[in-house]
Amino acid sequence: MKFGKSIRQEARGNRGKNFVNYKALKKRIRHIADLEKQGPQSASSVEEAQKAFVAALWKELDRVEETFVDWRRQLIVAVGHVHSQLTALLPVLHELRQSTVVSLETCKD
């Protein structure tokens, strides 16, 4: 399967939020190339199209970055939750270890 097709399928499954829309960006690049073929008379159109491409690219990158920042926040919360659970278990584990040592010592006698 081609990269473009597989990435679109994956993006659909995740509502496209996590991926750059390469297809739309490629269309913009093709449009710029077509304008450039028209010659110097389309220089201002080429410049406008290039600016639009850069703006669209930044918009895509910002959206993807927002997703990863959100995932990072979620991960920090999850790690904090796991840390608090482990901290609560430490006294229990210490007590269990102590009782195991005592049990083993009484078995030696």
Secondary structure, 3 states (H helix, E strand, C coil): CCHHHHHHHHHHHCCCCCCCCHHHHHHHHHHHHHHHHCCHHHHHHHHHHHHHHHHHHHHHHHHHHHHHHHHHHHHHHHHHHHHHHHHHHHHHHHHHHHHHHHHHHHHHC
